[in-house]
Amino acid sequence: MIASLTGRLTAKAPTHITLDVHGVGYELFIPLSTFYALPDLGESPSLQVHTHVREDAIQLFGFLTASEKDAFLLLTGISGIGPKL
């Protein structure tokens, strides 16, 4: 499981970013709170990561703070609430 990533920010949008970690580009889905706090492209943020594994996909969700990640994990523990919601 991937727990954290630090790398060069190569693309960002309100819903996801691409983080280049030693030549490998990771796409991470992010909340708006993380998007607004991200540095400019080319900078190197460190993100807490939740790896979500499904039968048909592996998705990475990134957070700038541990409290954002904890809130995400609490919400996804509720029946009927998925990680993209």
PDB file of N, CA, C and O in Angstrom:
ATOM      1  N   MET A   1       0.853  -1.176   0.000  1.00  0.00           N
ATOM      2  CA  MET A   1       0.000   0.000   0.000  1.00  0.00           C
ATOM      3  C   MET A   1       0.898   1.238   0.000  1.00  0.00           C
ATOM      4  O   MET A   1       1.916   1.276   0.691  1.00  0.00           O
ATOM      5  N   ILE A   2       0.517   2.233  -0.768  1.00  0.00           N
ATOM      6  CA  ILE A   2       1.248   3.499  -0.811  1.00  0.00           C
ATOM      7  C   ILE A   2       0.668   4.399   0.272  1.00  0.00           C
ATOM      8  O   ILE A   2      -0.533   4.671   0.278  1.00  0.00           O
ATOM      9  N   ALA A   3       1.517   4.863   1.193  1.00  0.00           N
ATOM     10  CA  ALA A   3       1.055   5.674   2.316  1.00  0.00           C
ATOM     11  C   ALA A   3       1.366   7.156   2.147  1.00  0.00           C
ATOM     12  O   ALA A   3       0.644   7.997   2.683  1.00  0.00           O
ATOM     13  N   SER A   4       2.422   7.492   1.417  1.00  0.00           N
ATOM     14  CA  SER A   4       2.760   8.891   1.184  1.00  0.00           C
ATOM     15  C   SER A   4       3.629   8.995  -0.064  1.00  0.00           C
ATOM     16  O   SER A   4       4.313   8.045  -0.446  1.00  0.00           O
ATOM     17  N   LEU A   5       3.586  10.171  -0.691  1.00  0.00           N
ATOM     18  CA  LEU A   5       4.396  10.444  -1.871  1.00  0.00           C
ATOM     19  C   LEU A   5       4.932  11.865  -1.802  1.00  0.00           C
ATOM     20  O   LEU A   5       4.236  12.785  -1.373  1.00  0.00           O
ATOM     21  N   THR A   6       6.174  12.033  -2.229  1.00  0.00           N
ATOM     22  CA  THR A   6       6.792  13.343  -2.381  1.00  0.00           C
ATOM     23  C   THR A   6       7.383  13.387  -3.775  1.00  0.00           C
ATOM     24  O   THR A   6       8.143  12.499  -4.160  1.00  0.00           O
ATOM     25  N   GLY A   7       7.039  14.411  -4.529  1.00  0.00           N
ATOM     26  CA  GLY A   7       7.556  14.506  -5.888  1.00  0.00           C
ATOM     27  C   GLY A   7       7.230  15.842  -6.513  1.00  0.00           C
ATOM     28  O   GLY A   7       6.664  16.724  -5.868  1.00  0.00           O
ATOM     29  N   ARG A   8       7.592  15.982  -7.773  1.00  0.00           N
ATOM     30  CA  ARG A   8       7.383  17.226  -8.504  1.00  0.00           C
ATOM     31  C   ARG A   8       5.962  17.255  -9.059  1.00  0.00           C
ATOM     32  O   ARG A   8       5.520  16.309  -9.711  1.00  0.00           O
ATOM     33  N   LEU A   9       5.267  18.328  -8.797  1.00  0.00           N
ATOM     34  CA  LEU A   9       3.894  18.518  -9.266  1.00  0.00           C
ATOM     35  C   LEU A   9       3.935  18.877 -10.760  1.00  0.00           C
ATOM     36  O   LEU A   9       4.425  19.943 -11.133  1.00  0.00           O
ATOM     37  N   THR A  10       3.415  17.976 -11.612  1.00  0.00           N
ATOM     38  CA  THR A  10       3.485  18.214 -13.059  1.00  0.00           C
ATOM     39  C   THR A  10       2.147  18.629 -13.664  1.00  0.00           C
ATOM     40  O   THR A  10       2.117  19.212 -14.748  1.00  0.00           O
ATOM     41  N   ALA A  11       1.052  18.342 -12.989  1.00  0.00           N
ATOM     42  CA  ALA A  11      -0.272  18.768 -13.474  1.00  0.00           C
ATOM     43  C   ALA A  11      -1.204  18.850 -12.279  1.00  0.00           C
ATOM     44  O   ALA A  11      -1.096  18.074 -11.330  1.00  0.00           O
ATOM     45  N   LYS A  12      -2.123  19.808 -12.346  1.00  0.00           N
ATOM     46  CA  LYS A  12      -3.126  19.883 -11.272  1.00  0.00           C
ATOM     47  C   LYS A  12      -4.440  20.406 -11.814  1.00  0.00           C
ATOM     48  O   LYS A  12      -4.488  21.281 -12.679  1.00  0.00           O
ATOM     49  N   ALA A  13      -5.502  19.836 -11.271  1.00  0.00           N
ATOM     50  CA  ALA A  13      -6.874  20.224 -11.573  1.00  0.00           C
ATOM     51  C   ALA A  13      -7.629  20.133 -10.250  1.00  0.00           C
ATOM     52  O   ALA A  13      -7.120  19.535  -9.303  1.00  0.00           O
ATOM     53  N   PRO A  14      -8.818  20.704 -10.157  1.00  0.00           N
ATOM     54  CA  PRO A  14      -9.554  20.668  -8.890  1.00  0.00           C
ATOM     55  C   PRO A  14      -9.852  19.266  -8.363  1.00  0.00           C
ATOM     56  O   PRO A  14     -10.084  19.102  -7.165  1.00  0.00           O
ATOM     57  N   THR A  15      -9.850  18.257  -9.225  1.00  0.00           N
ATOM     58  CA  THR A  15     -10.189  16.902  -8.770  1.00  0.00           C
ATOM     59  C   THR A  15      -9.004  15.958  -8.675  1.00  0.00           C
ATOM     60  O   THR A  15      -9.080  14.943  -7.982  1.00  0.00           O
ATOM     61  N   HIS A  16      -7.900  16.275  -9.366  1.00  0.00           N
ATOM     62  CA  HIS A  16      -6.760  15.352  -9.364  1.00  0.00           C
ATOM     63  C   HIS A  16      -5.460  16.080  -9.720  1.00  0.00           C
ATOM     64  O   HIS A  16      -5.468  17.178 -10.275  1.00  0.00           O
ATOM     65  N   ILE A  17      -4.358  15.437  -9.384  1.00  0.00           N
ATOM     66  CA  ILE A  17      -3.035  15.957  -9.726  1.00  0.00           C
ATOM     67  C   ILE A  17      -2.189  14.824 -10.289  1.00  0.00           C
ATOM     68  O   ILE A  17      -2.521  13.646 -10.153  1.00  0.00           O
ATOM     69  N   THR A  18      -1.093  15.210 -10.922  1.00  0.00           N
ATOM     70  CA  THR A  18      -0.078  14.239 -11.316  1.00  0.00           C
ATOM     71  C   THR A  18       1.204  14.620 -10.594  1.00  0.00           C
ATOM     72  O   THR A  18       1.660  15.761 -10.663  1.00  0.00           O
ATOM     73  N   LEU A  19       1.772  13.652  -9.904  1.00  0.00           N
ATOM     74  CA  LEU A  19       2.979  13.849  -9.119  1.00  0.00           C
ATOM     75  C   LEU A  19       4.073  12.957  -9.697  1.00  0.00           C
ATOM     76  O   LEU A  19       3.929  11.735  -9.733  1.00  0.00           O
ATOM     77  N   ASP A  20       5.165  13.568 -10.149  1.00  0.00           N
ATOM     78  CA  ASP A  20       6.291  12.829 -10.714  1.00  0.00           C
ATOM     79  C   ASP A  20       7.246  12.470  -9.582  1.00  0.00           C
ATOM     80  O   ASP A  20       7.860  13.341  -8.967  1.00  0.00           O
ATOM     81  N   VAL A  21       7.360  11.167  -9.320  1.00  0.00           N
ATOM     82  CA  VAL A  21       8.250  10.675  -8.270  1.00  0.00           C
ATOM     83  C   VAL A  21       9.334   9.845  -8.949  1.00  0.00           C
ATOM     84  O   VAL A  21       9.119   8.681  -9.288  1.00  0.00           O
ATOM     85  N   HIS A  22      10.507  10.461  -9.143  1.00  0.00           N
ATOM     86  CA  HIS A  22      11.651   9.792  -9.778  1.00  0.00           C
ATOM     87  C   HIS A  22      11.288   9.173 -11.120  1.00  0.00           C
ATOM     88  O   HIS A  22      11.645   8.028 -11.396  1.00  0.00           O
ATOM     89  N   GLY A  23      10.576   9.935 -11.957  1.00  0.00           N
ATOM     90  CA  GLY A  23      10.249   9.489 -13.299  1.00  0.00           C
ATOM     91  C   GLY A  23       8.959   8.711 -13.443  1.00  0.00           C
ATOM     92  O   GLY A  23       8.581   8.356 -14.559  1.00  0.00           O
ATOM     93  N   VAL A  24       8.280   8.439 -12.360  1.00  0.00           N
ATOM     94  CA  VAL A  24       6.988   7.746 -12.419  1.00  0.00           C
ATOM     95  C   VAL A  24       5.900   8.754 -12.065  1.00  0.00           C
ATOM     96  O   VAL A  24       5.937   9.368 -10.998  1.00  0.00           O
ATOM     97  N   GLY A  25       4.932   8.921 -12.964  1.00  0.00           N
ATOM     98  CA  GLY A  25       3.841   9.869 -12.722  1.00  0.00           C
ATOM     99  C   GLY A  25       2.666   9.184 -12.047  1.00  0.00           C
ATOM    100  O   GLY A  25       2.071   8.261 -12.602  1.00  0.00           O
ATOM    101  N   TYR A  26       2.337   9.638 -10.853  1.00  0.00           N
ATOM    102  CA  TYR A  26       1.203   9.100 -10.102  1.00  0.00           C
ATOM    103  C   TYR A  26       0.036  10.070 -10.206  1.00  0.00           C
ATOM    104  O   TYR A  26       0.188  11.264  -9.946  1.00  0.00           O
ATOM    105  N   GLU A  27      -1.138   9.554 -10.588  1.00  0.00           N
ATOM    106  CA  GLU A  27      -2.353  10.370 -10.576  1.00  0.00           C
ATOM    107  C   GLU A  27      -3.027  10.169  -9.228  1.00  0.00           C
ATOM    108  O   GLU A  27      -3.314   9.041  -8.827  1.00  0.00           O
ATOM    109  N   LEU A  28      -3.276  11.265  -8.540  1.00  0.00           N
ATOM    110  CA  LEU A  28      -3.932  11.218  -7.240  1.00  0.00           C
ATOM    111  C   LEU A  28      -5.202  12.055  -7.288  1.00  0.00           C
ATOM    112  O   LEU A  28      -5.184  13.197  -7.747  1.00  0.00           O
ATOM    113  N   PHE A  29      -6.294  11.487  -6.817  1.00  0.00           N
ATOM    114  CA  PHE A  29      -7.527  12.247  -6.655  1.00  0.00           C
ATOM    115  C   PHE A  29      -7.399  13.037  -5.357  1.00  0.00           C
ATOM    116  O   PHE A  29      -6.896  12.519  -4.360  1.00  0.00           O
ATOM    117  N   ILE A  30      -7.852  14.291  -5.368  1.00  0.00           N
ATOM    118  CA  ILE A  30      -7.665  15.170  -4.211  1.00  0.00           C
ATOM    119  C   ILE A  30      -8.956  15.917  -3.888  1.00  0.00           C
ATOM    120  O   ILE A  30      -9.793  16.132  -4.765  1.00  0.00           O
ATOM    121  N   PRO A  31      -9.114  16.316  -2.609  1.00  0.00           N
ATOM    122  CA  PRO A  31     -10.239  17.192  -2.258  1.00  0.00           C
ATOM    123  C   PRO A  31      -9.893  18.644  -2.601  1.00  0.00           C
ATOM    124  O   PRO A  31      -8.725  18.977  -2.804  1.00  0.00           O
ATOM    125  N   LEU A  32     -10.901  19.492  -2.663  1.00  0.00           N
ATOM    126  CA  LEU A  32     -10.657  20.900  -2.978  1.00  0.00           C
ATOM    127  C   LEU A  32      -9.758  21.585  -1.958  1.00  0.00           C
ATOM    128  O   LEU A  32      -8.980  22.470  -2.314  1.00  0.00           O
ATOM    129  N   SER A  33      -9.856  21.185  -0.691  1.00  0.00           N
ATOM    130  CA  SER A  33      -9.001  21.792   0.335  1.00  0.00           C
ATOM    131  C   SER A  33      -7.525  21.563   0.030  1.00  0.00           C
ATOM    132  O   SER A  33      -6.698  22.444   0.268  1.00  0.00           O
ATOM    133  N   THR A  34      -7.192  20.397  -0.491  1.00  0.00           N
ATOM    134  CA  THR A  34      -5.808  20.121  -0.877  1.00  0.00           C
ATOM    135  C   THR A  34      -5.446  20.909  -2.136  1.00  0.00           C
ATOM    136  O   THR A  34      -4.351  21.466  -2.222  1.00  0.00           O
ATOM    137  N   PHE A  35      -6.355  20.960  -3.112  1.00  0.00           N
ATOM    138  CA  PHE A  35      -6.087  21.684  -4.352  1.00  0.00           C
ATOM    139  C   PHE A  35      -5.707  23.136  -4.079  1.00  0.00           C
ATOM    140  O   PHE A  35      -4.727  23.635  -4.631  1.00  0.00           O
ATOM    141  N   TYR A  36      -6.480  23.816  -3.229  1.00  0.00           N
ATOM    142  CA  TYR A  36      -6.224  25.233  -2.965  1.00  0.00           C
ATOM    143  C   TYR A  36      -4.923  25.467  -2.202  1.00  0.00           C
ATOM    144  O   TYR A  36      -4.362  26.561  -2.270  1.00  0.00           O
ATOM    145  N   ALA A  37      -4.436  24.469  -1.482  1.00  0.00           N
ATOM    146  CA  ALA A  37      -3.206  24.624  -0.702  1.00  0.00           C
ATOM    147  C   ALA A  37      -1.962  24.126  -1.438  1.00  0.00           C
ATOM    148  O   ALA A  37      -0.853  24.236  -0.915  1.00  0.00           O
ATOM    149  N   LEU A  38      -2.132  23.584  -2.635  1.00  0.00           N
ATOM    150  CA  LEU A  38      -0.988  23.053  -3.373  1.00  0.00           C
ATOM    151  C   LEU A  38      -0.063  24.171  -3.847  1.00  0.00           C
ATOM    152  O   LEU A  38      -0.518  25.281  -4.124  1.00  0.00           O
ATOM    153  N   PRO A  39       1.240  23.877  -3.942  1.00  0.00           N
ATOM    154  CA  PRO A  39       2.166  24.864  -4.500  1.00  0.00           C
ATOM    155  C   PRO A  39       2.031  24.922  -6.025  1.00  0.00           C
ATOM    156  O   PRO A  39       1.219  24.206  -6.611  1.00  0.00           O
ATOM    157  N   ASP A  40       2.822  25.770  -6.650  1.00  0.00           N
ATOM    158  CA  ASP A  40       2.805  25.912  -8.103  1.00  0.00           C
ATOM    159  C   ASP A  40       3.378  24.664  -8.776  1.00  0.00           C
ATOM    160  O   ASP A  40       4.058  23.857  -8.142  1.00  0.00           O
ATOM    161  N   LEU A  41       3.090  24.520 -10.078  1.00  0.00           N
ATOM    162  CA  LEU A  41       3.655  23.418 -10.845  1.00  0.00           C
ATOM    163  C   LEU A  41       5.178  23.474 -10.774  1.00  0.00           C
ATOM    164  O   LEU A  41       5.769  24.554 -10.782  1.00  0.00           O
ATOM    165  N   GLY A  42       5.797  22.322 -10.705  1.00  0.00           N
ATOM    166  CA  GLY A  42       7.253  22.243 -10.610  1.00  0.00           C
ATOM    167  C   GLY A  42       7.758  22.159  -9.181  1.00  0.00           C
ATOM    168  O   GLY A  42       8.895  21.747  -8.951  1.00  0.00           O
ATOM    169  N   GLU A  43       6.930  22.543  -8.218  1.00  0.00           N
ATOM    170  CA  GLU A  43       7.304  22.446  -6.799  1.00  0.00           C
ATOM    171  C   GLU A  43       7.150  20.994  -6.347  1.00  0.00           C
ATOM    172  O   GLU A  43       6.617  20.165  -7.085  1.00  0.00           O
ATOM    173  N   SER A  44       7.616  20.688  -5.135  1.00  0.00           N
ATOM    174  CA  SER A  44       7.597  19.307  -4.633  1.00  0.00           C
ATOM    175  C   SER A  44       6.800  19.165  -3.335  1.00  0.00           C
ATOM    176  O   SER A  44       7.370  19.241  -2.246  1.00  0.00           O
ATOM    177  N   PRO A  45       5.501  18.962  -3.444  1.00  0.00           N
ATOM    178  CA  PRO A  45       4.710  18.738  -2.228  1.00  0.00           C
ATOM    179  C   PRO A  45       4.836  17.302  -1.726  1.00  0.00           C
ATOM    180  O   PRO A  45       5.201  16.396  -2.475  1.00  0.00           O
ATOM    181  N   SER A  46       4.531  17.116  -0.458  1.00  0.00           N
ATOM    182  CA  SER A  46       4.424  15.780   0.145  1.00  0.00           C
ATOM    183  C   SER A  46       2.959  15.556   0.483  1.00  0.00           C
ATOM    184  O   SER A  46       2.322  16.404   1.108  1.00  0.00           O
ATOM    185  N   LEU A  47       2.430  14.417   0.070  1.00  0.00           N
ATOM    186  CA  LEU A  47       1.029  14.128   0.319  1.00  0.00           C
ATOM    187  C   LEU A  47       0.866  12.811   1.056  1.00  0.00           C
ATOM    188  O   LEU A  47       1.593  11.849   0.810  1.00  0.00           O
ATOM    189  N   GLN A  48      -0.107  12.785   1.973  1.00  0.00           N
ATOM    190  CA  GLN A  48      -0.551  11.554   2.598  1.00  0.00           C
ATOM    191  C   GLN A  48      -1.421  10.850   1.569  1.00  0.00           C
ATOM    192  O   GLN A  48      -2.207  11.506   0.886  1.00  0.00           O
ATOM    193  N   VAL A  49      -1.304   9.537   1.439  1.00  0.00           N
ATOM    194  CA  VAL A  49      -2.020   8.825   0.380  1.00  0.00           C
ATOM    195  C   VAL A  49      -2.847   7.686   0.956  1.00  0.00           C
ATOM    196  O   VAL A  49      -2.405   6.956   1.844  1.00  0.00           O
ATOM    197  N   HIS A  50      -4.058   7.552   0.428  1.00  0.00           N
ATOM    198  CA  HIS A  50      -4.878   6.366   0.696  1.00  0.00           C
ATOM    199  C   HIS A  50      -4.951   5.596  -0.612  1.00  0.00           C
ATOM    200  O   HIS A  50      -5.347   6.150  -1.637  1.00  0.00           O
ATOM    201  N   THR A  51      -4.571   4.321  -0.586  1.00  0.00           N
ATOM    202  CA  THR A  51      -4.637   3.458  -1.755  1.00  0.00           C
ATOM    203  C   THR A  51      -5.943   2.684  -1.692  1.00  0.00           C
ATOM    204  O   THR A  51      -6.171   1.897  -0.773  1.00  0.00           O
ATOM    205  N   HIS A  52      -6.796   2.918  -2.679  1.00  0.00           N
ATOM    206  CA  HIS A  52      -8.104   2.260  -2.719  1.00  0.00           C
ATOM    207  C   HIS A  52      -8.065   1.191  -3.803  1.00  0.00           C
ATOM    208  O   HIS A  52      -7.898   1.503  -4.982  1.00  0.00           O
ATOM    209  N   VAL A  53      -8.219  -0.070  -3.403  1.00  0.00           N
ATOM    210  CA  VAL A  53      -8.150  -1.186  -4.346  1.00  0.00           C
ATOM    211  C   VAL A  53      -9.552  -1.749  -4.548  1.00  0.00           C
ATOM    212  O   VAL A  53     -10.251  -2.103  -3.598  1.00  0.00           O
ATOM    213  N   ARG A  54      -9.934  -1.817  -5.818  1.00  0.00           N
ATOM    214  CA  ARG A  54     -11.206  -2.435  -6.194  1.00  0.00           C
ATOM    215  C   ARG A  54     -10.910  -3.581  -7.151  1.00  0.00           C
ATOM    216  O   ARG A  54      -9.769  -3.791  -7.563  1.00  0.00           O
ATOM    217  N   GLU A  55     -11.928  -4.295  -7.483  1.00  0.00           N
ATOM    218  CA  GLU A  55     -11.772  -5.410  -8.409  1.00  0.00           C
ATOM    219  C   GLU A  55     -11.280  -4.947  -9.779  1.00  0.00           C
ATOM    220  O   GLU A  55     -10.524  -5.655 -10.444  1.00  0.00           O
ATOM    221  N   ASP A  56     -11.713  -3.751 -10.200  1.00  0.00           N
ATOM    222  CA  ASP A  56     -11.384  -3.274 -11.534  1.00  0.00           C
ATOM    223  C   ASP A  56     -10.463  -2.055 -11.568  1.00  0.00           C
ATOM    224  O   ASP A  56     -10.200  -1.526 -12.648  1.00  0.00           O
ATOM    225  N   ALA A  57      -9.963  -1.591 -10.410  1.00  0.00           N
ATOM    226  CA  ALA A  57      -9.130  -0.389 -10.411  1.00  0.00           C
ATOM    227  C   ALA A  57      -8.330  -0.254  -9.121  1.00  0.00           C
ATOM    228  O   ALA A  57      -8.721  -0.753  -8.065  1.00  0.00           O
ATOM    229  N   ILE A  58      -7.215   0.427  -9.239  1.00  0.00           N
ATOM    230  CA  ILE A  58      -6.443   0.863  -8.073  1.00  0.00           C
ATOM    231  C   ILE A  58      -6.407   2.381  -8.156  1.00  0.00           C
ATOM    232  O   ILE A  58      -5.910   2.941  -9.133  1.00  0.00           O
ATOM    233  N   GLN A  59      -6.932   3.049  -7.132  1.00  0.00           N
ATOM    234  CA  GLN A  59      -7.001   4.505  -7.121  1.00  0.00           C
ATOM    235  C   GLN A  59      -6.215   5.045  -5.940  1.00  0.00           C
ATOM    236  O   GLN A  59      -6.206   4.458  -4.858  1.00  0.00           O
ATOM    237  N   LEU A  60      -5.550   6.182  -6.169  1.00  0.00           N
ATOM    238  CA  LEU A  60      -4.804   6.857  -5.112  1.00  0.00           C
ATOM    239  C   LEU A  60      -5.505   8.170  -4.780  1.00  0.00           C
ATOM    240  O   LEU A  60      -5.856   8.942  -5.672  1.00  0.00           O
ATOM    241  N   PHE A  61      -5.703   8.412  -3.493  1.00  0.00           N
ATOM    242  CA  PHE A  61      -6.315   9.645  -3.008  1.00  0.00           C
ATOM    243  C   PHE A  61      -5.287  10.368  -2.159  1.00  0.00           C
ATOM    244  O   PHE A  61      -4.771   9.803  -1.195  1.00  0.00           O
ATOM    245  N   GLY A  62      -4.982  11.620  -2.509  1.00  0.00           N
ATOM    246  CA  GLY A  62      -3.935  12.374  -1.827  1.00  0.00           C
ATOM    247  C   GLY A  62      -4.477  13.492  -0.966  1.00  0.00           C
ATOM    248  O   GLY A  62      -5.489  14.116  -1.284  1.00  0.00           O
ATOM    249  N   PHE A  63      -3.769  13.735   0.152  1.00  0.00           N
ATOM    250  CA  PHE A  63      -4.174  14.755   1.128  1.00  0.00           C
ATOM    251  C   PHE A  63      -2.928  15.457   1.650  1.00  0.00           C
ATOM    252  O   PHE A  63      -1.906  14.814   1.889  1.00  0.00           O
ATOM    253  N   LEU A  64      -3.006  16.768   1.827  1.00  0.00           N
ATOM    254  CA  LEU A  64      -1.859  17.501   2.359  1.00  0.00           C
ATOM    255  C   LEU A  64      -1.680  17.301   3.856  1.00  0.00           C
ATOM    256  O   LEU A  64      -0.567  17.415   4.368  1.00  0.00           O
ATOM    257  N   THR A  65      -2.770  17.004   4.562  1.00  0.00           N
ATOM    258  CA  THR A  65      -2.656  16.831   6.011  1.00  0.00           C
ATOM    259  C   THR A  65      -3.222  15.478   6.439  1.00  0.00           C
ATOM    260  O   THR A  65      -4.072  14.894   5.766  1.00  0.00           O
ATOM    261  N   ALA A  66      -2.733  15.007   7.561  1.00  0.00           N
ATOM    262  CA  ALA A  66      -3.228  13.749   8.110  1.00  0.00           C
ATOM    263  C   ALA A  66      -4.688  13.872   8.541  1.00  0.00           C
ATOM    264  O   ALA A  66      -5.435  12.896   8.463  1.00  0.00           O
ATOM    265  N   SER A  67      -5.107  15.054   8.994  1.00  0.00           N
ATOM    266  CA  SER A  67      -6.502  15.222   9.428  1.00  0.00           C
ATOM    267  C   SER A  67      -7.463  15.111   8.247  1.00  0.00           C
ATOM    268  O   SER A  67      -8.568  14.593   8.407  1.00  0.00           O
ATOM    269  N   GLU A  68      -7.065  15.589   7.059  1.00  0.00           N
ATOM    270  CA  GLU A  68      -7.907  15.413   5.865  1.00  0.00           C
ATOM    271  C   GLU A  68      -8.055  13.929   5.537  1.00  0.00           C
ATOM    272  O   GLU A  68      -9.146  13.462   5.208  1.00  0.00           O
ATOM    273  N   LYS A  69      -6.957  13.201   5.631  1.00  0.00           N
ATOM    274  CA  LYS A  69      -6.991  11.770   5.346  1.00  0.00           C
ATOM    275  C   LYS A  69      -7.857  11.037   6.361  1.00  0.00           C
ATOM    276  O   LYS A  69      -8.632  10.155   5.991  1.00  0.00           O
ATOM    277  N   ASP A  70      -7.733  11.393   7.641  1.00  0.00           N
ATOM    278  CA  ASP A  70      -8.544  10.762   8.686  1.00  0.00           C
ATOM    279  C   ASP A  70     -10.037  11.003   8.454  1.00  0.00           C
ATOM    280  O   ASP A  70     -10.844  10.087   8.610  1.00  0.00           O
ATOM    281  N   ALA A  71     -10.405  12.225   8.083  1.00  0.00           N
ATOM    282  CA  ALA A  71     -11.814  12.537   7.803  1.00  0.00           C
ATOM    283  C   ALA A  71     -12.310  11.721   6.608  1.00  0.00           C
ATOM    284  O   ALA A  71     -13.430  11.212   6.623  1.00  0.00           O
ATOM    285  N   PHE A  72     -11.483  11.598   5.584  1.00  0.00           N
ATOM    286  CA  PHE A  72     -11.818  10.798   4.409  1.00  0.00           C
ATOM    287  C   PHE A  72     -12.077   9.350   4.806  1.00  0.00           C
ATOM    288  O   PHE A  72     -13.059   8.752   4.365  1.00  0.00           O
ATOM    289  N   LEU A  73     -11.210   8.786   5.631  1.00  0.00           N
ATOM    290  CA  LEU A  73     -11.359   7.392   6.050  1.00  0.00           C
ATOM    291  C   LEU A  73     -12.619   7.193   6.895  1.00  0.00           C
ATOM    292  O   LEU A  73     -13.291   6.169   6.773  1.00  0.00           O
ATOM    293  N   LEU A  74     -12.939   8.166   7.749  1.00  0.00           N
ATOM    294  CA  LEU A  74     -14.168   8.081   8.538  1.00  0.00           C
ATOM    295  C   LEU A  74     -15.402   8.092   7.635  1.00  0.00           C
ATOM    296  O   LEU A  74     -16.326   7.299   7.818  1.00  0.00           O
ATOM    297  N   LEU A  75     -15.403   8.995   6.665  1.00  0.00           N
ATOM    298  CA  LEU A  75     -16.565   9.101   5.774  1.00  0.00           C
ATOM    299  C   LEU A  75     -16.725   7.868   4.890  1.00  0.00           C
ATOM    300  O   LEU A  75     -17.846   7.413   4.668  1.00  0.00           O
ATOM    301  N   THR A  76     -15.632   7.328   4.387  1.00  0.00           N
ATOM    302  CA  THR A  76     -15.742   6.163   3.504  1.00  0.00           C
ATOM    303  C   THR A  76     -16.102   4.900   4.278  1.00  0.00           C
ATOM    304  O   THR A  76     -16.456   3.884   3.680  1.00  0.00           O
ATOM    305  N   GLY A  77     -16.015   4.957   5.585  1.00  0.00           N
ATOM    306  CA  GLY A  77     -16.443   3.822   6.411  1.00  0.00           C
ATOM    307  C   GLY A  77     -17.938   3.734   6.562  1.00  0.00           C
ATOM    308  O   GLY A  77     -18.447   2.734   7.068  1.00  0.00           O
ATOM    309  N   ILE A  78     -18.658   4.757   6.136  1.00  0.00           N
ATOM    310  CA  ILE A  78     -20.111   4.786   6.210  1.00  0.00           C
ATOM    311  C   ILE A  78     -20.686   4.086   4.993  1.00  0.00           C
ATOM    312  O   ILE A  78     -20.267   4.348   3.866  1.00  0.00           O
ATOM    313  N   SER A  79     -21.641   3.199   5.214  1.00  0.00           N
ATOM    314  CA  SER A  79     -22.269   2.461   4.128  1.00  0.00           C
ATOM    315  C   SER A  79     -22.914   3.411   3.124  1.00  0.00           C
ATOM    316  O   SER A  79     -23.660   4.313   3.503  1.00  0.00           O
ATOM    317  N   GLY A  80     -22.622   3.203   1.847  1.00  0.00           N
ATOM    318  CA  GLY A  80     -23.205   4.018   0.800  1.00  0.00           C
ATOM    319  C   GLY A  80     -22.363   5.204   0.375  1.00  0.00           C
ATOM    320  O   GLY A  80     -22.705   5.886  -0.591  1.00  0.00           O
ATOM    321  N   ILE A  81     -21.269   5.464   1.073  1.00  0.00           N
ATOM    322  CA  ILE A  81     -20.388   6.576   0.706  1.00  0.00           C
ATOM    323  C   ILE A  81     -19.089   5.986   0.151  1.00  0.00           C
ATOM    324  O   ILE A  81     -18.348   5.299   0.854  1.00  0.00           O
ATOM    325  N   GLY A  82     -18.836   6.272  -1.122  1.00  0.00           N
ATOM    326  CA  GLY A  82     -17.636   5.787  -1.769  1.00  0.00           C
ATOM    327  C   GLY A  82     -16.532   6.817  -1.734  1.00  0.00           C
ATOM    328  O   GLY A  82     -16.779   7.964  -1.359  1.00  0.00           O
ATOM    329  N   PRO A  83     -15.322   6.448  -2.111  1.00  0.00           N
ATOM    330  CA  PRO A  83     -14.189   7.368  -2.015  1.00  0.00           C
ATOM    331  C   PRO A  83     -14.288   8.580  -2.940  1.00  0.00           C
ATOM    332  O   PRO A  83     -13.785   9.645  -2.586  1.00  0.00           O
ATOM    333  N   LYS A  84     -14.909   8.462  -4.096  1.00  0.00           N
ATOM    334  CA  LYS A  84     -15.008   9.609  -5.000  1.00  0.00           C
ATOM    335  C   LYS A  84     -16.047  10.622  -4.530  1.00  0.00           C
ATOM    336  O   LYS A  84     -15.983  11.793  -4.906  1.00  0.00           O
ATOM    337  N   LEU A  85     -16.995  10.188  -3.719  1.00  0.00           N
ATOM    338  CA  LEU A  85     -18.022  11.097  -3.224  1.00  0.00           C
ATOM    339  C   LEU A  85     -17.406  12.078  -2.260  1.00  0.00           C
ATOM    340  O   LEU A  85     -18.104  12.938  -1.724  1.00  0.00           O
TER     341      LEU A  85
END
